């Protein structure tokens, strides 16, 4: 055990350091006794209280630990001890799953990091982790202010710059986010951080900086141009997926290639039947790595955004690369090019029993914000939806209720080119918005799931808030089961006929359709594309109906095997 530090005030060994040394040496009783003796003299010492709380956690006495941390947090100084205690308390409470309780603790004032203290290695790890927890609990501004206050001491810390950049991105400050993320990338070189590069890519896309997006994609593709799944006995064929570099949830090389949309889901659900491989086909590095791939029997094109493909000018490269294998291609690049958001809206116009929200593409070039706002207002009433050309899953999409919000979005959030779409208020009598998803596989159409929300942008069932919503509204799950089993009965006669009419006009092979049905029986078309998630990823007790998934998986097998004959 190292020599005890001497307190400058008393000339005696520092009791906190003595206790820490005893605890590290496994002498818990002596360490605890030292801390309690200190508290006899200084009952509110926050560091001693925090250390005792950690001892109680080790003993699985979390209630006692929380009480000790609450006592410690009554003293906001010194700030670094306060922050450490808050971090430890939130870690324990979140590990218990008590999110509401954690939010209560996170609502306390969060001090800035003091200028006079240089964070030690433990504190350097704690700061971004605490900021991440605070942001997750709704304290994004407090988290960003905390990291900003510490960054002066840690100017060369790439991890801290990355954490700050993520927070700036979450709060919509794209300029500050870009600067922080670039600084993180520079400080982490030559190491390649997949999560950092994907955050840089997301920021660049939000900013409309296509040159930066292409450079980041090229860097990721060079690091891992192809991925080949392990071979298994009984696999019937090799299937090559043309993937694009993804920019979320990367924790492995496989995750870099296979995302959460249906091609990635198939690579899991049908792994025993087909050997799935991936190549970043838009990237020169991916096409150059062709020799690393076993010969495929089929290609599934997952570069499925018409607008993104047009922006990159990659259609011909993809067409030529696909042709070089001499095998069938699902969702061929030429078909993708014909299925853009505005093209689909135009080709579906006039279909009976179908309401297609008006959609128009706008370009900022040569226009002031006021001029562009006037052009939009000439075609659309408020509220309206503005969104980027490329992003999916609700990213880059904003509801705008008045001219002030529109001018702000034009100045800060929307890239050079963007879509504006008519907002259709489809709330039901229960007050919920609803989004229904159908899967199209060749001529097969199956309703896969329905989601509800009190918010206009209806998401799935991944976040804790959405999980809690469905556990509190289980009647919706029963309604979903009936809806998927017999759509015409639950939604009204003619719904499936309308979906088949949509299918006939959309030039894709496998894709998803998002829609709802109004009280008057009309189907509201939200979108159709080949990059949707079709199979459930929700917790077992709130998953969408298994019978719907099994029908669509059977249709997928049949369609794939038909192409392999």
N, C-alpha and C positions, 0 to 999 in steps of 0.2 A: 504494500500500500504506500502511495506517495506521501511525502511529508505534508503535514497540515499547513494550509495557508494561514498567515497571521492577520487578524483584523487590524487595520490602521487606527480604528477608533479605540479599541480596548486593549490592544497588545496581546490578546489571547487568540488561540486557534479559532479560525472561522467555523462556527458550528454547522453552517449549511454545507461547506465543503467537506467537513469531517463526516457528516451524515451521508453525503453522496459517496465518499470513499468507502464507508462501511457497507452501504447498500451494494455497491459494485463488487465488494469482496464477499457478498453473500451473508453478511452479518446483519440480518434484517432487524433482529430485536435490539441490537445496540444502535443501529441507525435510527430506528423509530424512537428509542429512548432519547437520543440526542435531539431529535426534532421536537419531541414533546417538551423537553426541558427548555428549548428555545421559545416555544409557544407559551410556557409558563411566564416567561419574561416579556415576550412580545406576541401577545395573543393573536394579532392580525397579520403576522408575517406571511405574505402570499406565497413565497417560494416554499416555506416549510409546509404550509397547508397543501400546496400542489403535490409535493413529494409524498405526503401522507396519503393523499387521494390515490396516487399511483400504487401505493402499497395495498390499499383496500381493493383496487381493481384486481391485483394479483391474487388476492384472497377471495375474489368473486363477490365482494361486498359492494356492488355498484351503487346501491342507495347511499351508503355511507360516503363513498367516493364523491358522488354528486354534491352531497351536503358540504363536504370539505371544499370542493371547487367553487361552490356558490359563495362560501365565506371568503375564499381567496379573491374572487372577482369583485368583491365589495371594495377592494383597494386597487385603484387603477394604476398605481405606480409601484415599481418601475414598469414601463410599458412592455419591455421584452418578457418580463415574468407574467404580466397580465395576458399577453398574447399566447404564451406557451400554455398557460392554464386553460384559456379558451379553446385552443387547439385540442388539447387532451380531452377536455370535456365533450366537445363536439364529436370527436372521434369515437368515444365510448357510446354516446347517445345514438349516433347514426349507425353504429355497428349493431345496436339493439333494434334498429328499424323504427325508432321513435322520431320520425321526421318533424312532427308538429312541436315536440319538445325541443328538438334541435333548433328549429326556427325561432323559438322563444329566446333561447340563449344567444343566437346569432343576431337578434335585434338589439343587443346591447351596443353602446358606443364602441367603435373599433379605433384605438389610438394609432397614430402614425409611428413608424419606427424612429426611435430617437437618433438625432444626428451624431451624438457623442459615442454611440455603441456600434462597433463593427460586428456584424453577425458571425457567430462561430459556425463550424460545419453543421452542427445539429440544427441551428437556427436557419441556416441556408436551406436545409431540406424542409423545415417546418413552414417557412413563409409561403412558398407556392402552394403547398398542400392546404394550408389554412385559407388562402385566397380562393382556392378551388371550392372548398366547402362553403365558404361565405357566398360565393357566386351562385352555387347550386341552390342555396337557401334564399336567394333573392337579393343578396347584398352585393350586387355587382360593383356599384360605385365605391362602396367601402373597401372591397377587395382590391380594386384598381388603385385607390388612394394609398392603401397599405404598401403595395408593391412599388409604387412610384416613390414613396418615402424611403424605401430601402435600396432602391436601384443605384443611388449615388455611391454607396459603399461597395456595391457588387457590379460595377460597370462591365466586368468581363465575364459575368455569369450568364451563359447562354440559356440555361434552364429558366432563370428568373425573367429574362427578357421574353422568352417564349410564353411563360405564364401571363405576363403583363399584356403581351400582344393578343392572346386569346380573350382576355377580359375586354380589351379595347374593341375587339371584333364583336364581342357579344353586346356591348353597349352601343354599337353602330358608329364608332369613331374610326372610320376606315383609314384615314391618314395616319393617325397615331398607331393603329394596329399594324399597318404596313411597315412603319419605321421600326417598331419594336421587334416584329418578326424577322425583318431583315437583319437587325443587329444580332438576334439570337442565332440565325443561320451562320453569320460571319464568325461568331465566337465559338460555335461548335465544330467548325471545319478542322480537319478533313472528315470528321465523322458525319455520316448521313443519318438524319433523324426522320423517319417516315412520318410520325405525327406532326413534326414541325413543318415539313414540306407540304403536307396536306392542308395545314392551317394557312400557310402562305398562299397555296393555290386557291383556297376558298376566298381569302381576302382579295386576291387578284381578280377573281371572277366577279365578286361583288363590286369591285372598282371598275370593271369593264376593261381591264388591262390584259388583252389577249396575248400580247407578246410575252408577258411574264407568265401567264398560264402555260403557254407552249414550252417555255424554258424549264419550268418546274416539272411538267410532264416528262420532258426529255431526261431530266436528272433522275427521276424515279424509275423510268423505263430502263435507263442504262444500268441502274443498280440491280434490277431484277426483271429482265425482258420477258422471260417465260416462266411458267410454273407447270409441272407435270405431277399429277396425283399418283400415289403409289398404285401399282397394278394389283388386282385382286382376282382370284380364281372365280370364274363364272361371269366376268364382264364380257358383254357381247360385242362391244365396239369402242373405238377411241373417238371421243367428241372434242373438237377444238373450239373453244370460245374466244372470239375476238373481243377482248376487253379493252376498256379505256382505263387510264390511271384513275383510281378512286381517291376520295379525299375525306374519308371518315372512318373511324373505328379500326385503325390499322394496328394490330398487335402481333402480327406474324407475316412472313412472306406470303403465305396462302391468303391471308386476309387482305393483303395489298391487291391481289388479283380478283378474288371472289367476294363480291359485296352482298348486300341484302336483297337485291332484286331477284326476279325469278330465275335467270341463268345461274346465279350463285346458289340459290336455293335448290335447283335441280342437281347441282354438283354435290350436294349433301344427300338429298332424298333418293337419288338414283345412283349413288356411288357404287353400290354392289352390282349394278347392271351395266354401267358404262364407265369407262375410264375418262375422266374429264381433264382437259389440259387448257392452259390459258396463254395467250400472247397479247402483248400490247401492240395491236396491229396498226394503229395510227402512227406509232413512233418508228423512226428508222432503226433504232436499236432493237426493237421487237422483231421487225421484218428480217433484220440481219441475223437474228438468232434462230432462224427457222430450222437449221440442222440439229438443234437441240430437242426438237419435237419428234416423237414417234408419228408415223403417218396416220392422219385422221381419216375416218370414214364419213364424217359429217362436220360441218361448221355451223355454230350458232353465233350469229353476230349480235353482240351486246353493246356495240357502239350505236346507240339507238336514238340519239337526239338529232333531229334534222337540222335544227338551228346551230348546234355546236359543230356538227360536221361541215355545214356550209361555212361557218366562221373560220374553221381551220383549213378549209379547202382540201379535205382528205378523202373525198369520195372516190376519186379515180385510183388513188393508191390502194384503198381498201378493195375496190373492185378487182384490180389487177392481182393483188395478193391473194384474194379468195379464189380467183380463176386458176392460179398456179397450182392449187391442190387438186383440182379436177373432181371435186365431190359436191354433193348438194349443200346449199346454204340456206339456213332458216333466217328470215328477216334480212334478206340481201341488202347491201348498202344502197342500191338503187331504189328499193322499196322504202327504206328509211327516209331517203331524200324527198319522197313524195308525201310524207306523213307529218309535216310540221304543224304546229298549233294553229296557225292561221289557215293553212291549206285544208286541214281537217274541218275547221269551222265552215269554210266555203263549200266543201263538197257535201256537207251534211245539210246545208241550207235547203229548206223546202220539204224535208221529210215530214210526212204526216205524224202527228202525235209526238213531235219532238221540238223542244225549245233549246236552241243553241245560243248561249250568250254571245253577243257581238264581241269580236276581238279584232284589234288593229295594232299593227307594229308602228312605233314612232322612233324618230331619229333626232338627236339633239343638234346635229351638225347645222351650223349657221343660224341657230335660233336662240333667242334669249329665253330665260325661264318663263317670263310672262307670255311671250309669243307661243311657246310650246303649250303652256297651260290653256291659252285661249283655243288652240287647235284641238286639244283634248276635250275641252268643255263644249266645243261645237258638235262633238259626236257622242259624248257620254254625259250622263247625269251622275251626280253624287248620290250614294257612295259608289266608288269604282274600285277595281283591283288593278294594281300595277305590279309587274313582275319582270325579272330578268329573262333573257331569251333562253338560257341554258339550264339554270338550276331547277331541281326537282324537290319533292318532299316538303314543300312549303318554304324552302329557303329562297330568299330574294323576292318574296311576295308580300305585298302590303295592301291593306285596305285603306283607302283615302276618302275622307268624309267631307272635305271642303277645300277651297282654293289654298288656304294657308298650309295645310298638310301637303297638298300637291306641290306647291313651290318648294317646300322643305325637302320632299322626296326627290324632286328634280335636282336640287342643289347638292344633296348629300348621299342619297342611297341608290339612285337608279343610274345604270351605266349609259353609254352613248346610245345604244339601241335597246328598246324594251317593248313589252306588250302592255296594252291596256285592255281590260276585259270588263264587260258589263257585270255588275253585281246583281245576282238573283237572290232575293231573300226567301229561302225555301224552308224556313222554320215551320215545324209541325205544331199542332195544337198543344203538344206537351212542352213547347218552348225550346226543343232541341233542334239543332241543325243535324242533318243526316247525309252520309256519303256511302253509297253502295258500290261495291267493286265486282265486276264480272271478268272472268277469264275467257279469252278466245283462243282456241287451239284448233287451227284449221277451220272446219265447219262446226266444231263443238263450241257451245257457249254455256258456261256454268256460272251462276251467281256464287261468289266465294265468301263474302262477308258484308256486313253493314256496320258502320261506326256512327256514333252520335256524340254530340258535344254541345255545350252551351255557347261555345265560341264559334265564330263563323268558319275558321280554318280548321276543319275536322282532321285530327290525327288519329293514329292507331293506338296501341295498348302497351307501349314500352315504358313510358315515364311513370314514376310513382303516382303522380296526380291522376293519370289516365287509368292506371290499375285500380286506384281507390274509387274512381268514378264508376267503373263497371261492377265492382264489388258492392257498391251502394245502389246500383240500378240493375240487378240481375234479371229483372223482367225484360230488359232489352236483349239479353242473351237468348232468352226463350223466343222472343220475337224474331231475332236474327236467324235462329234455327229454322223456324217456320218459313221465313222469307227465302232462305237458301234452298229449302226442300221443294217449295212450290211458289215461285215468284209471281206467276199470274194470279194465283189465288190471293196472295198476301198484298200484292201491289196493284192488282187490277189487270183484267184481261187485255192482252195486246202488248204488255211490256216485253215479253220475249220476242214477239214479232218485230217490235221496234229495234231491239238489240240486234236481231238478225239483219235488219235493213241497214243498220250502222255498219255491221260487219262486212256487208257486201260492198260498201263504199270505201272502206279503209284498206289500203293495199299491203297489209302486213300478214304474216303467217301466224305468229303467236304474240298476243298483246293483252293489255288490260283496258277496261272501260270503267271510268268513274262517272256515276250519275246519281240522280235522285228522282223521285216521282212526286209531282205536285198533287194537291187535293183534287184538281180537275182531271187527273189521270195522265197528264202530259209528262213525258220523261224529260228531265233537265240534263243535258249533256255537259259534263265538266271537262273531261279530256279522255283521249285514247293514246296510249303509247306503248312501246315495247320495252320499257325499262322499269315497269312496276314490280313491286313485291306482290306475289300472288298467294303465297302460303303463309300461314300464321307463324309469328315469332313471339306470341304472347305467352304469359304464364298459363299453366295447364288449366286452372279453374276458370279462366276467362277467354279461352281460345275460341275462335270461330269454329263452326261445325266441322267435325272430322269427315262426315259424309261428303261435304262439298269438296274438301281437299282430295279425298280418295278418288272421286269422279274425275277431277281435273288431272291428277297424276296418271290415272288410267288412260285418259285422252292423250297425255304427253307421250306415254310409252307407245301407244298405238300410232301416233303421228310420226314419232322418231323411227320406229321399226318399219313403217311404211316407206320412209325415205331411204332406209338402209337396204331394202330389197333390190 
